[in-house]
């Protein structure tokens, strides 16, 4: 298996910086032992103007058979003839084994780390990647569908079954060339790490639940919005339905986390322009946070969960109030949590203040014992980003499993949309909203949730309460009843 990565440069930014990014010196040919053979890294060319790094993977076919992997497993997991264990394309065609070698040999580059030149990893490079033999179930068209949305210019030439007999047609292999100028090396390596095994459509090692985490880590920043997201997840996870479902649910929540938790700026300002005042307008996002803080004060909560905390705006507001002794922000997106950490300046925070706050990754579609035992939980502008069939999972994770004494849920009131002059008729306030409820729809849902899980619920308007269409944001305050009813799930347990 063979793959090359090339870039060009100038005297000010030499192409040989590629060696710093890959953590492999251009003057050396290096050898690495992997679980499936031997990987070689060498530089066919290395000058100021142009530099090329090559990864050559020599696969030990006998070792594959002895490990119980790669035993000619066909599509769908059905075993091929025994001869396929020894006669196959594994030594030559770029497959999941090459993706594993990329991760092992260029791990620091894939993570975007470069201690010698810390500014390099974030710099987009003119990149050219060549893979002489790539198995592609779906042909050149699928190769383009996978790489072009990521910013690559794709040349995928089908390889003939036999050049001497063109009438036999094309094989399932392509010769791949990728070119891009707006991507970092780390992004390029993560694209290859995921999409090589997707195109091969036959992983050659055991696929367990941790593969979902690997997929989401490598896909961060590009997979949630990829038009072929479902196919990528399905093939990467070897068509294991339960893993694919988990990946799709978590990707959906990533989109939620990365969506701005404020309304469109023009919409926020529109309501304020109607107010008969010369004071500086108060954005709806600020009014919403103030309403949440007031409700938390009224509940007497000291230990608070911010579920779907996004980039940490509410966590930051909670930290400023000493009445909140423990604040936990939970989000499925590592990127959002990283931004939240920077916003809060966790690395420079005093020991006493740092002891009050924690951020951790978690999916609201699954129960999590870390969420139990808190006074209050906040779901601010979260539910409307989920598809309606996903709401029962979130409902049980929060109200049935975590069961804080108080739960605050805010969501847009779709009836108020007619008051936004800048919002076209029939449009949602945010492009990622899967629905927006009327007041009656929100009240019905909230009362049903409260009844199923032993809570009482009251409603509070957020923003100007229009006598005809109500407030722009509606908030439900759930309070755990003194003698909570036993849910069906608890009875079964």
N, C-alpha and C positions, 0 to 999 in steps of 0.2 A: 504494500500500500504506500502511496506516495502523494504528497501535497506540498505545494510551495506557496509562500507568502512574500510578495514583493512590494517595495515602496520606492519612491523617488525623493530626492532632496536637493538642497542648495548648500553653499558653504555656511550660511547662517544656521540652517537646520539640516544637517547631513542625514542622508538616508541610513547611515550606519547606526543612527539612534534606535533602529529596529532591534539591534542587539541588546540595548539597555532594557527595552520593553519586554523582550522575550527572556531576559536574564540568561542569555547564551552568547558568549563572545564570538564575533565573526571569524576570528583567527583560529578557532578550535573546532574540531569535529568531536562531538560528544555522544556517548552511548548510555542508554538507560534501560534497565531491566523492567519489564512489565509482566503482568499475570499471563499474557498471551504471546509473549515473544520479546523481541529486542527492538527498541526505538533508537534511531540515529537522528541527530540534528547536525546539519552542516550548512554552509553558506556557499552556493555556487558562484555568487558574485557579491562583493562588498566594497563599495566605493562611496564617495560623497554624493554622487549623482544617483546611484541606484544600488539597492541592496535586496538580496533574495535569501530567505531562509527556507530550508527544505526539511520536511519531516518524513523519514522513511521508516516504516514499521514492518519488520520481518516477523510474520506470524508463525508460531510453532503449532502446526496442525495436530501433531500427536498430543501435545500438551492440552489442546482444546478438548480432544476426545477423552483424555484421561480425567480431566476436570469435570466431565459430564456436561460441558457446554458445547454449543455449536455442533450438535450431533445431527446435522442435516435437518434441523427443524424447519419445516415448511410453513407457509402462510397459515395462520390459525393454530399453529402448534402441532400439526400432524406430522409424525416422523416420516421422512423419505426413506428410500432404500438404504441399506446399510453401507453401500458403496459411497454414498454421499458424505459419509464421515471423513473420507479420505480424498475424494475427488470433488472439489468445490472451488469457489472463487475467493475464498478467504485470504489467501496470501496476496491477492492482487487488487481487489476492488475495495474502495473506501466504504467502510461499513461502521457499525457501532463500535467495533474494536478500535478503529482509528479515532473515533470521538473520545473513547476512554483514554487513548494515548495522548491526545491533545490536552485533556484535563490534567493528566498526570505530569506531563513534561512542561507544559506552559501554565501551570496553575496560578502563579503570581500574575502573569500577563492577563489571564482570563478575569482575575479579580480586580485588575486595574491598579496594580501596585508597582512602584518603581522607586526604591529608596535612593538610588543614585541621582535620579532626575525626577523629583516628585511631580513636576508640572507636565511631564510627557504623557502619562496615561489619558489625560482629559483632552489631549490635542487630536483633532481629526487628522487622518493621514490619507494621502493618495494610495490606495491599496489595490493590489491585484492578486487574486488567489486562483491557483490552477489545480485541478484534480483530474489526472489523466483518465481514470476509470472509476465511475461512480454508478453503482446500481440505482436505478430510478424506476420504481414501480409507479407508473403513471406517466412515464416518458418526459420529454423535454418540456412539455406544456406545464406539468406539475412543478418541475424545477423552477420555472419562471414564476408561477403562482406563489411559490414559497419564498423566493429570494427578492423579487422585484419590489414588493411592498415595504421591504426593509431598507431600500435605497440603493440596491445593487443593480448594475447593468449586467445582464446575464447573457452569456453565450453558452448554449447547451447543444452540442452536436451528437446526434445518435451514432453509436458505434455499430457497424454492420456485423451480422453474425459471422460472415466470412467474406473478406474483400474479393476473393476470387469468384464468389458466387453471389453477386448482388441480388439475384432473384430470390434468395432466401430471406431477404428483408433485414430489418434492424434487430439488434439484441435489446435487452432491457438496460443496457449500460449507455452512459453518455460521457463525453469529454466536457468538463465544466470549466468555464472561465468566469470569474466574478471581478467586477471593477467598481470602485466607489471612491469618492473624495470627501464625503461628509461623515464618515464613521470613524470611531476610535478602534484601535486594535482589539481592545477588550470586547467591544460589541461584536466585531467580526468573529472572534473566536467563540463567543457564546452562540452566535447564529449557527456556526458550523457544528458545535457540540450537540445542538438539538436537532438540526435538520439533516445531518448525514444519516443517522439511524432512522429518521422518519422516511427518507427517500428509499433507503434499503428495505425498510418495513420488515426487518427480521433481527431483533436483538439477539446477541449471542452470549448473554449472561442472564442470570435469574433476575426477574423484575419483581421487586418487593415494594412495600408501601413507601419506602424512603425515596423511590424514584420520583414521586410526586414533588417532594421538596426540591430535588435536583432540577426538575423541569421548571419549577417556579423561580428558582434562583437564577438559572441560566436564561430564562425568558423574561426576567424583570425588565421593564421599560419598553418591551416590544411585543411580547406574546399576548397580553390582554387585549390589544387592538388589532391583532393580525386577522385578516379576513378568513384564513384557513385554520383558525385556532382549534376547532373541534377535531379536524383531521390530524393536526400536529399532536394534540394530546392523545388521541386514540392510538395512533401508530407508535408514538414514543413509549407509551405504556403497554405495548404489545396487545392492544385490544382487550385489556382486562377492564371489564365494564365498571367495576366498583372503583378502581383507581381513576379511570377517566372521569367518572361522575364527580369524585372528590376534587380532581384538578379543575374541572369546569366550574364547580361551585366556588372554589377559592379564587379562580381567575375573575369571576364575577364580582367578588368582594374586593379584589384589587382595583377594579374599575371604580367601585364605590369609593375606596379610600383615596384614590388619586383625583377624583372629582372634587372641585372646589366646594368647600362647605358653606360658602356664601352664595347669595343669588347673583345674577348678572348685575354688574355695577349700574347699568342704566335703569334697571328695574328697582334697585334699592333707592336710587335717587328720585325716581318718579313719584313715589308716595310722599317724599319729603317736600317736593316742589309744590304739592297741593296744600301743604300746611301753611296756615296764616301766621307765619313767624319769620323773623329775620335771623333767628339763631342758626348756627351751623347744623345742617341736617345730620340726624343720627341714623347710620345705616341699619337696615333690618337685621343684619348679622349681629350687630352690637346689641340691639334691643332683645334679640333672642337669647344671647348669653346672659344679659341682665335678668331676664325672666327666669332662666334656669337657675342662676345663683339665688334669686329670691325664693324660688320653690325649694331649693336645697336647704336654705336657712330655715324656712318654715318647718321643714321635716325634722330638723335637728341632726341631720347627717354629719358625720365626721370623716367616715371612710367612704370614698366615692370612686366608682368606676366610670370612665368615659369610654363607652363601647363604640368603636368606629371613630377613634380620636383623630384620624387624619393627620394634619400637620401640627396639631397640638395647641390650637388657639384657646380652646376651653380649658385644657390642662393648665395653660399659662395663667388664665384668669383665676382658676381655683387656687393656684400656688400663692397668689397675692393675699389670700384670706387665711389667716392663721386658724380659723375655726375648722378648717379641713386638715386633719392630721395625717391622712394617708390618701394619696391620689394615684390611681392606676389608669394609664392610657393603654388601650388595646386596639390593635389594628392588624389586618392581614398583610399589609404592604410594608416590606422592609424599607422601601424608598420613603414612604410617608413617615415612618418612625424615625428614620435618619434625619429628615427635615425637622421633625418635632424635637429631636434631641438637640439639634443646632439652635432651634428657636429658643429652647429652654436654657441653653448653655450648660448642659449637664456636666460637661467636662471641666467647667470652671465654677460650678456651684459649690457653696460651702457644705461641709459634712452634715450639718444639722438640717439644712434645707433639702439636700439630696436624699436624706433618709425619708422624706415625706412623699417622694414621687418615684414611680416605676413605669417603664414602658416595656411592653412585651407583645410579641406577635401571637395572634390567635384568630381563628375563624369563628364568626358568630353563628355559623351553620352547624356547629358541633358543641356538645356539652364540654365544659372545661372546669375541672375542680378548682383551678386557681381563682375562679370568679365567685366562689361561694364565700358567704360570711360578711358581705359588705352592707353598709347602711343604705346606700343608694347607687343606682346605675342610671346613666344618661344615654339615650339614643337620639342624638340631635341630627336631624336631616339625614337619617340612615335608611329608614324602611322604604322610602320611595325609590331608592336605587336598586332594590331587589325585585326580581320577577315575582309576581304574586304566588306562584307555587312554592317559592322558597321561604315565604313568611312563616309557615308553621314550624320549620326547623329553627329559625331565629327565636320564635315565640317560646318554644320549649327550652332552648338553651338558656334564655334569660329568665323567664317567669317560672318554668317548671324545674330547672336544675339549679341555677345560681340563686334565685329567690331572694334578692335584696329586699329590705323593708320598703323602699320607695323606688319606683321606676318612672323616669321622665321621658316622654316620647314627643318630639316635635316633628312636624311635617307641614308642607305647604297646603294652603286651602285653595283648591283650584277655582272656587267660586270668585275669589278675589282677583283672578287674572284679568278680568275685564277692566279693572281699574289701572292696569299697566298700559299706558299709551304706547310704549316701545315694544310691547310683546304682541306679535301677530296672533290673530284669532286662531284657536285650536292648537297653539304651540305650548309645550311645557316650559317652565322657567329655566330648566337646565337640560342640556342635551342627553344626559345620562339618566334622567328620571324615567322609570319604567311605568309609572302611573302617578297621578296626583288626585287625592281624594277630595270629595265634597265634605262639608261638615257632617252630614248625615252618615256618609260612608265611614268616616273616621270614628265617629261615635259608636256606630254598630260594631266595627272591628274591636275597638277598645273595650266595650262592654262584654263582648264574647270572650276576649282574652281574660279579662278580670274574673268572669264567672267560671272559666275553666280552671283557673289557678289560685283561687281564693284571695283575690284582691278587690279593693274598692277603687273606683276611678272618678276623678273630677276633671273638668276641662277649663283651661285658661287661655284667653286670647293673647296673642303676641303681636304688637304693632297696633295701628289705629283700627278700632272695631267699627267697621262700616255697618250702618243699620240695615242695609239691604243684602250685602254679600259677606259680611263677617270680617274677621281679621286676615291679614296676609299669611300669618303662620298660626297654626293651632297646636296647643300643647295639652297632652293628657298626663295627669299626675296619678299614678297607681300607688296605692298604699296597701300593704299586706294586712289582711283582716286579723283581728285578735285571735280568732279561732279559725284558721284557714281550713278550707275543705281539702279533702284528699283527692288528688288527680287520679285519673285512670292509670297513668304510667306508674305513679307511686304505689297504687294498689297492686299492679302486676309485679312490681319489684318486691 
